[in-house]
Amino acid sequence: MSYQLLTATETSYIVGGESDGNYVNTRCNIIMPRNSTYYALTLRVKASGESNREAWFLTAEEGILRATVFGGPKSRLRAQVSPFHSGNLLAYHDPVRDSRKVNEFDVFSYRAGLRERYERAITADAVAETILSSQGGGGSWSEALNLAAAVLDALDSAAGEAFCSRIGIYFLWYWAGILGIRPDLSVCASCAREIKRDESLLYSLSKETLLCENCMQRQKADLSAPADSGAWLRLGPGARLWLNEIVSVPPTALVRVSLDTVSQEQANVFTKAVLAGALGKRLPTWDGI
């Protein structure tokens, strides 16, 4: 499954001569954007000063964008710019200070359901922090934006802790693909042998590779060690086949893809290990998945 590019528009002004609000004094004539419109997803909002707020957005055009939201507690704009809202963002860019402020945010998806249940909210937080920690997916901003929106839409009406966790695993596994670090679950990384449907793979936390049972035995790995001890993680056939299957379905269809409890836990631990290896850390918000 793929997520397609969304578009945005930008208002630009020719720079030169005296400033009148749209122009900036300069010795050369260039095009300098001042007001830009984005299709944006709000990822994080924090207080800034006594009455203002700083907001972080994911956009298709510029990836992660940070902008100031001016206004007190009763400000309509402040209410619009809240975590997990999607809409059309109009942001003003000050080229001298290299700062932005939010002029308008026309919300078309509030996702109020995310705040109705704890398991939805903590999974959504994990999605947002993962995006921020990996710079919005590198250069794949449009795909990242559409993936995040689809996952949050699925969470908005998800029922039960187990299903919310399953959606979170889906996001982490798909995100690993966007970052270009998703391992191949169909072959052994050592002997290149194709793995049979009923076989397990073992993931080396130190080498960040997947091996078959035979290759693992040759390396004399200690399978009796706990999963979090830094040795090996087992990925059974149920977890392996489920991870292969979900990359071709939208998150709303996960309810139709069966997964037993043991396999879900294996997929959960494994996907977090893959991303932690790439990011160089394990995010605390992942505990909510």
N, C-alpha and C positions, 0 to 999 in steps of 0.2 A: 504493500500500500504506500502511496506517496501523497504528499501534501503540496498543493500548488501555490504559486506566487500570488500575493495580493498586491494591489497598487496603491499609491498615495500621490498627492499633488503637492507642489511646492510653489510658493510665491517668491519671486526674485526681483531685485531692483538693480539697475545699473548704478554703480557707485562712481561718484565724481562730483567735484564742485562742493557747494555749501550743503550742510545737512539740513533737511526739513522733516526729519523723522523717518523717512524712507531711504535717505541717502547719507553717506558717510564721507567726510573729507578725505581725499586721497589724491596722490599725484598721478595715478594711472587709472584707466577705466577698466573695471572688471565687473563680473556678475557676482553679487554677494547675496545669498539667501538670508532673509530675515524672519519670515513667517513660513512655517512648513506644516503641512497637514499629513498625518500618518494614520494608518490603521494600527491601533495600539492595544496592548494588554497590560494592565497595571499589575506589577509583580510585588512591589513593596512600597509602603508609605511610612515615613517617620516624621516626628515633630522637628521643626526647625525654628528656633527662636520662640517668642511668646505666642505667636498666632499663625505662623506659616508652617508649611510642611514640605518635605522633600519626597518626590515620587520617582520610582524607577519603573520604566516601561520597556516592554519588548516590542520592537517594531520591525516590519519587513525591510525597511529601507536602510536603517542605521543600526540595527541590532538593539543593544541596551542603550536607552536614552534616559538621562537624569534631568529633572526639571523641578523648579520651585512652584508650589501652589500657594498663592497669596490669599489671605482672607481668614477671618475668625471662625469659631465653631459653627456659626449660623450661616456661613457662606454656602451657596448652592454648589459652587465649583468644588469646594472642599468635599462635599458629600458625593459628588460625581466621581472624583478621583479617589477611589477606594480599591483595596486589593481584589484582584480577579475580575474587575469590570473590563469589558472590551468596548471599544468605540472609536470614533474619529477624533483624533487629538490635533488641536491647533496650538503649536508651540512657537514662541518668539525666541530667536537666538541673538544674543548680544555678542558680536564678534570680538569686541575689545576685551571683555571679561571672559569670553568663551563660556557663557552660562546661558541657561534656558529658563523660561517661565511658561507656565501653562496659561494660555488665553481662554481656550474653550476645550471641553471634553464632552462630546455628544455620545452618550452611552447607549448602546443597543443591546447589550447583554449584561445584566446585573449579577446573575448566578446567585440569587438569594439563598438557594438551597444549600450552598456550601456552608453557610453559617447556622444551619438548622441542626446539624449533627456533628459531634466532635470528630468522628472518624473521617468525615468528608473534609473538615477544616484542616486537620493535621496532614492529610495526604496532599491537599492543595498547597499547603505551606512547603512540603517537601519538593513538590514540582517547581515552585517559584524559586526556592533557594538553589536547587540544582541548576536551573537556567542561569541564575546570576553568577554562580560559582564557576561556570564554564563559559562565561562571556557570551551568552546568548546563542551558543552553538557554533562558534567560530564565524564562518561566513555564510552559513546556511540559515539565514535569519527568517526567510519566508517560510521554509519548511518547519523550522522550530516554532514559529508563531502559530501556524495552523495545527501542529501537533499539540501544543499546549492548550489551545482553545478547544480542540476536540476532547482532550483528556478531562479538562475542567467541566465541559458540558456533560460528559458521562458521569463525573463525580457529583454533579449538581442534583442528580436524582438517584444516586446509587443507594442500594439498601443493604445494610449490614457491614460489619467491620471486615469480614473476609473478602467481600467483593470490592470494597474500597482499596484494600491491600492489593488485590489482583490488578486493579486499574493502575495503582502506583507502580507495580512491577512492570506492567506493560509500558508505562512511560519511561522507566529507567532503561529497559531493554531497547526500546526504539531510540531513545536519546543516545545510547551507546553507538547506534548505527549512524546517527547524524554526526557524531564526533569522529566517526571512522575507526572505532575501537571495538566494535562488536565481533567477537570471535566466531569462527565457523564451527557449528555444532555437528557437522556431518562427517568430519574426518579427524584422525589423530594428528596433532601437530608435530609429532616425532616421526612416526612411520608412514604417515600419509594414507593409512588404511581407512577405507570407508567404514563408518560405524553402523552396525546393524540396528534395526528398529528396537530390539529388546536389550541393547547394550547400554552401559553407563559410561560416562566420561569422568575424569578426575582433573580438577583445576588446581594448578600449582600457584599458591599465593605469592611465592618468592619469584618464580619465573614468569608468571602471568600467562601460562599456556595450558591447553587442554590435552590430556593424554588418555589413551586407552588403558585398560587394565594391564595388559602385557607390558607396555612401555613403562607404566608406573612401577610394576613389580621389578623391572630391570633396574630402575633407579632406587630401589629399596626404600620407598616412601613409607612412612609410619602412618597407616590409616587409623590406628587406635587413638591418635591425637584428636582433641576437640576441634570442631570446625573453625573456631576462631583463634587457634593456637599458632597460625602462620604456616601450617603444613599443606594440607590438601582439602579441597571441597569436592564432595561427590555430587554429580549431576546425573540422577537416574533417568531411565528412558521416559518416564512420564513428564518430568520437568523439561527434558531436552526436546521432546516432540511438541510440547505445549509452546515453548519459546519459539520454535521454528514456525509453528502455525500462526501465532498471533501477529506476526509482521505483515500478514496479508489481510487482516481484518481491522475494522475501526474499533475503538474502545467500547462503543455501545454494544457491540456484538460479542463481547467477552462472556456474557452470560450463557451463550450457546456453545462455548468451548470448555468442555469439562476438564477439571483438574482436582486431583485428590489432595488432601491436607499435607501429606509428606512431600509430594512433588511441588506444591506451592511454596513450602518453606525452603526447599532446595533452590527453587528458582529465585526466591526472595534474597537469600544469602549470596547466591552466585552473582546476580545482577549488581548488587551493591558492591561486591568485591571487584568486579570489572571496572565500574566507574570510580571507585576509590583509588584503584591503581593508576587511572588516568589523571585524576584530580590531585593526587598526592595526599588525600585526606578523606576521612569518612565524615559526612555531614551529620550533625546531631538530629536534624529533622527527618532523616531516613528511619529513625526509630519509630516514627509514626506509620510507616508502611508495613 
